[in-house]
């Protein structure tokens, strides 16, 4: 066995040296290593076959040789792994995707300074990987820290040093900062973050009022997205707090109670989410952000506004949530001056007030919950002739909204003449096929081939719809499903 090991000792020593460097190997060396690996595999295969016929006294020696060859093969596999051959720029991009797998830079709070998580671990593998990690500032541009998470796990001196190290490695890269902690009382950690505020692009805060008071003293010239949640406790020093000035803020998500502490360039806002007290899951309905009542501590309860409208000329998406029910006669145009909105979503349409620029809306989402909503929705659709995409969630048990659309189309009053896409989710599954068939026929007569450009159906009751097709509407629905309907 010693003679056998001596024959492979030089190769084993070379493989061990190559494993310690992780450098890119020359092509000739790669070809030699692949040949040697293949040769070693052949020897191992022959040993296994020979062991079946070898005398018992040779079995242990053959097992030792096979174990040694397996170890050598694992070394070959480690040296020949494809990632070793990637150039540095490709490795750097791979590291970024490993660090931010969803490409959004979102971590769980507390993971940024975890030495057992990326990007720290990438700098501890080998010399080459460490150099790549330290030369890639985008690996260090997402700073997420839960101050409560660090309590008792790391000393404050070490914590401040790690924060400074992390921020230094990001160099001049734009920062995405998430900071939480409602019980942590060491403000010196915040002072470590202050120099980086000028590079902060997105800021998410779940902190106490005192922490917010300190952060309000900072400058955020690059900030474009702000998410503030201070529902945990009231401001400790309300008289001393200074407003945060946002020089650029096209995307905002903020608690309503903090509006008075922000100087916001509303003329730049494209997407805005202002939450009143409780979380409103409006994003489950449409891919738009919520825009609620601006600059109000509570939803309005009377029809008069009495203030100049908030000007949002850059706003493209508007979503009005259920607080509208508390002010059914309120004129939204008196509150909001947004002439360029083209995506409108309403989760309740009760005695609808005037909505801004319905003549230019191209995408409309409507959710109805009562039979009375049907007439209001029809009135709303009359004022929106340019809509080419309609998403309708009809929660009424009898499908009154869809029925109202059918009735008006039967009267040759074609609503939404430019409609190309119709998505319907209705509680009245059993009545939907017949009504949709009438709706489509009223638009194009019997020429169903044109309906392919008019309608796609997204129905949660697709299973129930398929049962209805075979009960008297089989042929017509087969024709529709080929020409116009897509059941998801």
Phi, psi and omega in degrees: 000325180296322177295319179297315179294325180295326180294331181256001185296319181297316180295320179296321179295319179294319178297321179296320178294319180294325180292335183278343185263320184063023179280160175290130184270144175297156184298318181297320179292322177299317180296320178295318181293321178296321178296317180295321178296318178296320179295319179296321178297322178295318178297317179297322178295318179294323178297319180296321178291320182294328183296333181293333183247359182285153177295154184303325183292345180263356185298316183295319179297320179292322177296320178296318178296318180296319178297320179295319179293324177296319177298319179295320178296321177297323177294319176300315181299320180294321181286325184268008180300139187300328185295338178292336185268356180288140174291166187298321183292325177290319178299319180299319179292321177298319179299321180297319179290328176290326181284321179236080187298333179263008178060022179243355180074021183264124175247167163283144181302136176099350185273340186300319182262011179287117182293345180263011180235161176293148006270000183299316184296330180294336180270005182243006184279304181202175184296319182294313180296323178297318180296319179295316181297320181285337179265007179244088184296337181291342174292339187244025185263356181247105184252109179237125186215127171259108184297325178294327181296327183277348183298124179081352181257339182208140180291155183293326179295315179294322180298314180295322179294319179293324178297315180296321178296315181299313182292326178294324180288340177281348179052233182264015184289148175298140185253144172243109190249130171236122185229127178225162179144107182255356181240351183282135187240010180268104183281348181295332176296321179295323179295334175292332181273343186303317180298336182275354183296332180289343178257003185284124179259316175238141184223123177240124185235129170228073190231175178281171179297325181292318176298320180295324178297321178292315182295331181294346178277349186278168177250135181232071184291337183258000189297128178240344181218128183230131177228112184239129175230107179240037182282357185282321179201165181283164177296136181282322181237073184295331183284334184267348186292141178249146180291147174276126180265121179256117180278330177221126183207068180288337181231125182227142166221116190210152174286140186300330185291346182261001182300323181292343182258014180235139170255102191249131173282084186301334182293347179261349189292127177255318178228133184220137177228117179237116189260134180257097170074303183241159181284129179251112186278067181278339183289348176288344185269311183217161179274059175226159175267157183282133168240112180255201186287118186281142174059034176236139177283334179223156175300144182294143181240009178218163188282343183268141180257308173076011178226159175296145180294148177284125184273120177230073184292339181267355184292129180250331184238130180232128176232121180253125188260192194292348176299344177302331182295337181278350178220070189294337184255012184286136177271109183296328180296340177283339181262321192236123175252091184228084188286348187250020178291132174235357175235117182236132178230130180233122179270356175203134179235091179238122184043063193297132172283184178283131179257151186288132168053048177294338181290349181242006181288132177252335181231129186226131175240130181228136174236127180240147181234347182228158177300331181294337181295334186300312182294324179293322179294318178299317178297324179292319182293332178297331183268006183233068185288345185267001182293126175247355178221119182236126173246124187234122174249104184260104182270356179288142188296333184257005178064046187295326184293311179298322179297321179295322177297319180297315182299315182291326177288327177296334179274012182066020174260088186284113175274145179054068184295339180264009185299128177243331183229127179232120177244124185234132170233117188227148175283340181269068184299320187290340181258351186294317183302312182297319182290320178295322179298316178295320181297316182288321179295323181293339181277318189235016181066230180260000181276081187287347181294334179287343183290346179298332179268356186259329195211133162233138187252125175243098187240130176291340180262036184301324180296317179290326178298318181297329177292325182289327184304325185272012180240061173105345182242019188302306186294314181296318182288329174297320179295317180294319183296331178282321190266331189218335190256134173242113182267118181259000000 
